[in-house]
Amino acid sequence: MVPTPITVRVPAKVNLHLTVGDTRADGYHELATVFQALSLVDEVTVRPADQSGIDVRGDGADSVPTDSGNLAWKAVRALAERGGRDPEEPGVQLSIHKGIPVAGGMAGGSADAAGALFGLNALWRLEMGRDELLDIAAELGSDVPFALQGGTALGTGRGEHLVPVLARHTYHWVIALDSSGLHTPGVYGELDRLREGTHSQRASGAEPLLEALTSGDPRELAFLLGNDLQAAAVSLRPHLRRTLRAGVDAGALAGIVSGSGPTCAFLCSDSEDAVRVAAELSGAGVCRTVRVARGPVPGARIVGDDHAD
Ligand code: ATP
């Protein structure tokens, strides 16, 4: 018996490596990226309701739409269409608890879409398999499939074609949240502007990083973290340079802008070091707040369902 309501926990992502290629005919950039799912999570609860609605609580909830603009609601519609259901008969109440920074480059909206897909597949007893859910996820957004899948994965295309990467070790991160978000298309636009007429440096291939992941040594991994969007995020938010420096000064092995930013992620040697770095960074006055996280963690999971694959 599926319990109702159903709560799904969904992870944030950090891009350990992100290469942004040329703009494609459809306007998207060709990407090659290595994602890692982190223990910074949103929780999405789905329950039947007479009238559909969305409520959002937690960090940054005020700037999350509670109408059809919410990516999780788009997931409800897409799943209903694929499953031959009317999303209003009966309705669905979506309750989102944000732990992932909003517009922070950690794919929080995508995580909520993945949570809604996963939760409603169970609530409506659609019994769609992983591949079918991944297929719907890819239509919803580049980062939605990874939020479903979790772990560590290589993403190509817009980021939606995923190949899991074996990463047996747990890595320890400190996450520095900025006072407000960055608009992802604006960051890509800034990258295009910076690249215009120049042969600006692009991150090299991800192969050495993939090898470092098999060794499990965070020092090796730290040396190979790379993000083509970092220069653009720093250009739009020059104070991020100070944040990145402060994390390394506090003892992190390396710091990187997460995806399109402005959140910064710092890789630490172990869990104790992460706690130390977090304490020092939060006193340095270079960010709004800090969190400690570990990765990789699984993708979308029903809370209380410890036997899910
Ligand atoms: P990206 O995946 O593009 O890197 P991000 O992680 O930087 O995105 P999100 O937190 O996904 O940013 O939010 C981007 C914008 O999407 C927000 O400004 C918000 O208005 C809108 N949005 C829609 N649905 C959600 C949701 N469920 N949670 C957060 N933001 C949402």
Residues whose N, C-alpha, C, O or C-beta is under 5 A from the ligand:
A	BS01	ATP	S63 V64 P65 G69 N70 L71 A72 P101 V102 A103 G104 G105 M106 A107 G108 G109 S110 D112 D143 L182 T184 G259 S260 G261
